[in-house]
Amino acid sequence: MKLDISSLRQYIRLFDAFNPYELYALLRLRSEVFVVEQNCAYLDADNKDQLCHHLLIYQDETLAAYARLVPPGISYREMSIGRIITSKLARGTGLGKELMKRSIQACYELFGEGPIRIGAQVYATPFYESLGFVVDGEVYDEDGIDHIEMIKKVDA
């Protein structure tokens, strides 16, 4: 199934601007995927959400994709994109790539043009490489899942 971009609604929110329904939807989606689907018990509430911007993409009335836009100096020296997620129903439609393109653009608009560092799950390395990220480090274990740092430098 191909993604119909015209059916998407995007919001970027600071933590304090969330209404309770938006906050519930994003926490539920993160829990569904990162805890239940990936069978990974970890503490999602890491005290970074309050310092970040949050990109939410709705398809109709459903939160279909989400990313946390992290200012420089919070997770890494560079700005970062984290908690990158698409709902199970939206996978295979191209929404993941659309989410990342919008997240990269939003980071540049919010924090200025500069490098973006991510902690990627190793299996997703080719996906992030297709968006201009390159491996920058060694594989490490995070909550029982292999991760690797990747960086996207500003396009020349």
Residue pairs with C-beta under 8 A, 6 or more apart in sequence:
1 92
1 93
2 93
2 94
3 93
3 94
3 95
3 98
5 98
7 59
7 60
8 57
8 58
8 59
8 64
8 95
8 98
9 57
9 58
9 59
10 55
10 56
10 57
10 58
10 102
11 22
11 55
11 56
11 58
12 53
12 54
12 55
12 56
12 69
12 106
12 110
13 22
13 53
13 54
13 56
14 52
14 53
14 54
15 49
15 50
15 51
15 52
15 54
16 50
18 26
18 54
22 56
22 63
25 56
25 63
26 54
26 56
26 63
26 66
27 44
29 63
29 66
29 85
29 87
30 44
30 66
30 83
30 85
31 44
32 87
32 88
33 85
33 87
33 88
34 40
34 42
34 44
34 83
34 85
35 41
35 42
35 44
37 88
38 145
40 143
40 144
40 145
41 143
42 143
48 68
48 70
48 74
48 75
48 82
49 68
51 70
51 71
51 74
52 68
52 69
52 70
52 71
52 74
53 68
53 69
53 71
53 106
53 110
54 66
54 67
54 68
54 69
55 66
55 67
55 68
55 69
55 99
55 102
55 103
55 106
56 63
56 65
56 66
57 63
57 64
57 65
57 66
57 95
57 98
57 99
57 102
58 64
59 90
59 95
62 87
62 89
63 87
64 86
64 87
64 89
64 90
64 95
65 85
65 86
65 87
65 90
65 95
65 96
65 98
65 99
66 83
66 84
66 85
66 99
67 81
67 82
67 83
67 84
67 85
67 99
67 100
67 103
68 81
68 82
68 83
69 79
69 80
69 81
69 103
69 106
69 107
69 110
69 111
70 76
70 79
70 80
70 81
70 82
71 79
71 110
71 111
72 78
72 79
72 111
72 114
74 80
75 82
75 117
75 119
76 117
76 149
77 117
78 114
78 115
78 116
78 117
78 151
79 107
79 111
79 114
79 115
79 116
79 117
80 116
80 117
80 118
80 119
81 100
81 103
81 104
81 107
81 116
81 118
82 118
82 119
84 96
84 99
84 100
84 103
84 118
86 95
86 96
86 99
90 96
96 127
97 127
97 130
97 131
100 128
100 131
101 131
104 116
104 131
104 152
107 116
108 114
113 154
114 154
115 151
115 152
115 153
115 154
116 133
116 151
116 152
117 136
117 149
117 150
117 151
118 128
118 133
118 149
118 150
118 151
118 152
119 142
119 147
119 148
119 149
119 150
120 128
120 133
120 147
120 148
120 149
120 150
121 145
121 146
121 147
122 139
122 146
122 147
122 148
123 146
125 135
125 148
125 150
128 150
129 135
129 150
131 152
132 152
132 153
132 155
133 150
133 151
133 152
134 150
134 151
134 152
134 153
135 148
135 149
135 150
136 149
136 150
136 151
137 148
137 149
138 148
139 146
139 147
139 148
140 146
140 147
140 148
141 147
